[in-house]
Amino acid sequence: MIRPVKILYCKVFLLILTALAVFSTPAGAAAPPAARHLFQQGNEAYSRGEYKAAIGDYLRIAQQYGVSASLLYNLANSYAAAGRTGKAVVNDLRALRLDPGNEDIRAGLAQIRKDKGLYRQSRPLSERFADLLAPQQWTLAAGSALFLLGLAYLVSFFVDNTLRMVGRGVMFCCLGVLIVAVPAAVFQYRTWNDAVVTAADARLLISPFASAGSTGAIREGRLVRPVKSHGNFLLVADKNGRSGWLSKADLELISGQPSQAPHLHAVAPAPRLR
């Protein structure tokens, strides 16, 4: 009797994980013909090496219809090919927030960072695991697990011993999902307002004024975390512990994106500039 119950626990756990994976994946709406036309037009311009024209087409889609992971990915490819590292990095990061499991986007982002010397310190396994899903997906997973945990607990008062054991297995599985999902969601939301330096000549200032002295340059494409705002300046800190004031025009927030766009299919990118 014990062995079948254990097998049932495993089936329940897999069912929970499958359901969470399915329901936490956003469905893309069909793209209107005008958006598809602009997207194809941008792809063709990119293939001809007309990166400025491709960028213009992709931005028009973003402004008129919103964004999708594939649109942001192609936009990042175009910016990278045009030599605009910061814009490429920030749009790749935006694309990953919409499609965290996309290996093409991850590989592209890693390549441009390598090519431009934007080396990152080795990240803990917990942070890399948290990046597997978007923050809203981790939140949905945690909320669903909490609901099922409470439901299984209440039902256990009204069933016989055998079903009560099954209920305990469900509660155990839900508790495991909670232990994993809550810290991952907290980490993801903590980094939600991170930004990327997009200016080629950005310098960290000692105070929030254009005439202030500088503590040094900060490389385009570097990831920073805004701390506070003053007028047209943001106090930021990077992963190396440096901090200073940057003009808001010198960076872009990763969260600075329109709503989910109609579903569009990305095309294979040309090689990025090295």
Secondary structure, DSSP 8 states (H G I E B T S, - for coil): -HHHHHHHHHHHHHHHHHHHHHHTS----B--HHHHHHHHHHHHHHHTT-HHHHHHHHHHHHHHH-B-HHHHHHHHHHHHHTT-HHHHHHHHHHHHHH-TT-HHHHHHHHHHHHHTT-------HHHHHHTTS-HHHHHHHHHHHHHHHHHHHHHGGGS-HHHHHHHHHHHHHHHHHHHHHHHHHHHHHHTTT-EEE--TT-EEESSSSTTS-EEEE--TT-EEEEEEEETTEEEEEETTS-EEEEEGGGEEETT----B--B-----------
